[in-house]
Amino acid sequence: MHVVHVGNSLGGALPATAAVGSRRRALGLGQSAVPQSGPDRTIGTGGLEPAKAAGRTPARRWWHVAQVMWWALLLGAPVHAQVRVVDDTSLPIELAEPARRIVSLAPHITELLFAAGAGDRVVGVVAYSNHPPAARRLPSVGSYTGVDTEAILALRPNLVVGWQGGNQPAELDLLAGLGVAVYRTDPRTLADIPRAIRQLGRLAGTRDSAEAAARTFEVGLAALAESHRNARRVSVFYQVWDAPIMTVGGDHWISQIIDLCGGTNVFAALKAPTPTVSLEAVLATAPEVILTGGMGDVKPAWLAQWRNWPQLPAVRSGNLHVINPDWLQRAGPRLLDGARAVCAALDQARTIPPAR
């Protein structure tokens, strides 16, 4: 089996082409959605086109920076903490009161915050934060790979929620150094989702709503697991990308969903989150089902390309399925929807005798 491991969940070294952004969105923990309209919209000089940024006079620019720094000083003032939590990097976070102005630095974080009942406290998001619909109307402060610090400070947040596996560490450190409370998330497993919802509920003072959402997620997954406990095991290949061919390793939450639904990830033995595999390796595993997410609402052409190898059981039985990538490739509450879709695809495969 020819397998090359990728260094991280974003696919490691990528060529400097327009396809890179699409691939990163497909591979990241929540960046799979296509923007609803037009290019990314940001606020603040760091996100403006050069011509627009140049239109700000030196005096206006100085006054704006002075205002931002004044708010940074206020945010950094000593406080008596009423809210204390530890983030996913083991750093303590203390707030004088529940957060009232929150900036989300990844699309899946935005979904987690809304699920926790803190949607009305979110004042800023990043590109591709398209769910729930209310998030689309919020100001954007960049993308998960690069944010506009000045724009974030201008929103006067008392909490920024960042993504340890996707945001630039230096940008998160800069915000923390300016006195902004920064909570870093790093979801890797299904169990991390309800835990994150509960933590964000504590930070926002919405514990009851967060607990209800977390329990809904847990109960939903438990019901799926129970209903498939004795189901016939089905071998599954999940394709993240086509050139190179990329899949998910056994520790990825998508692999956990496949297992929960009574399936077996054919590359579960691989430890990298999103490893690159060869065509020969996929053919050798002879999967009964091939799943993919693709990009947004566009059905990926690479799924149909597997029909060029009719010897594959998945091709012979017609078990080639597309799952909404926002449901399955974002580490948020809609993973439950993704799990239900995966289970349905595997249930359909069980109605067809295994191809020999």
C-alpha angles and dihedrals in degrees: 000000000000108000131162117193120225118221099231145359092274093065103259118246112016130186117256097251137117088261091067094078092050092048092048090052091050092048101039128093094263111345098107099107122101114231113264095230137357130333125328112293117216137171127224129043094285091065100039127101111258093251092054094044090051090057092072109096119228091249094050090044091052092048092049093050090047091054091049093050091048090056090046090056091050091049090051096051116120114268139185103243119232094167120052126175137152117233129221091274092054093253116140118238120200127187128184088221137353111299114267099175114044130176118202118208100193135039094239089052090054090055092048092051093051091046089052090057094254098112094113089056095055109103101168140026140172133248118299093027090137101145132109096024091241089065091064091067095056124100115265120226097191131285133306089261095052131012134191105242093192091053091050093051090047088062089060096225122186089196134032117190112205137183114240092199097048115022120080107265091217091057093051090047091050092053091048090048090055089057100261115139105242120193112194119209123197108175115186107152138040090253089059092066101066090038090055091048091053093047093050089048089056091050093048097040093243099116097144094053092043093050091051092050093046092050092048089055094047095045091047093053092044091053091052092048092050094048091052099039093108098028120128109267114249123198112234135192114197113199118205098173140000110215099067100013108244131185139166127272126229095268095055118106090237088060089049090053091050089052092046089055092053096263134125120226104225089215097043090122091068114094101199111098094232110011126184114239134186127248088243090056092053093048091049092057092055096206120207091211132031117199130183139171104202120179124317114303094336115109105228115242091217092073092065090047089073087073086077086076103054091171090075111103090223090057096044091052096039094241098149110131138179117211120197102263092214088061096048110024098048118081093226142104093284089071083091089063089048092051091052090051092049092048090050091052092050092046089055090051090054091060088064118069111246110270114244 
